[in-house]
Amino acid sequence: MRAAGLLRRRRGYYIVKIAVNLLLLAAGWAVFFLLGRSWWQMLVAVFLGVMFTQTGFIGHDAGHRQISGSKRADDLIGRIHGNLLIGLSYGWWTSKHNRHHAHPNQVGRDPDIAGRAIAFTPDQARARRGIGSWMAGYQAWLFFPMLLLEGLHLHVAGVRTLLDRRSTAVKLVEGTLLVAHIIGYLAAVFLLLSPVQAVAFLLLQQGVFGIYLGCSFAPNHKGMTTFGEDDKVDFLRRQVVTSRNIRGSWFTDFALGGLNYQIEHHLFPSMPRPSLRHAQEPVRAFCEQHGIAYHETGLVDSYVQVLRHLNTVGGPLRPELEY
């Protein structure tokens, strides 16, 4: 990969990518202010929900040092795109995401499968009580509706974690940017729109952001091989057999922010996004040569596999006759 130049920084690509993304984001807010108190703002809410997700993808790349290769520069890009532009704590997310990359789909080590909303293993499902048990039983049906709240969850989790941080320097920088976003966002929405329109705008914009972001990350690992906390697995197999690629065109690459090359991304997390597609064939050939399952499917089928897995895990918690 290094000899093929696939690990070289693609600064030109990211300069154009960031500039166009910022231009579109600014255009969305410009239309918002030009429209004023109008129900046409719901279309703007949908557009900004999409743009928040695209902005989040840039923050993701910065967190993996894909953009400049410099920790200071990439952290600056990440904090501007995360904290300031979409209201998501970059520091909280990178810490959580790095732990996920180190131990994907490993119970007790991967924070992405440790949440209370979804049960990813039969043991997690059996441990649920009360309303949690009922939700786990019907989680396949509730999965997409719950993604509507993902944006709100990320905002709250980031703020909560930020308040717990000991580093005053990080608190000051991230906290200032995060507060600036929250105040600016809420002031713009509630001062320009009527109260009913403001609430509708907020719910729709954050809902689109949550479901788009959730649908971009959901196919990557859910329903794939899961390891126990004490399982010993080599790096190559740990990253490949827990990941699922999504086949498609250039539009799939754009819509999913390069996350459709999840296997290559996990093997080479600092590889710039536009290089991932070029790494796919060598990685696939290497896996076939060594008898390692390389999983790739279509986007719709990936959701079917995810929902089937969640339904199977939650099945024993549903009423016996229905199950």
Summary of the structure (lengths in Angstrom):
residues: 323
radius of gyration: 20.3
end to end distance: 48.3
largest distance: 62.0
contacts: 1000
relative contact order: 0.14
helix: 69%
strand: 2%
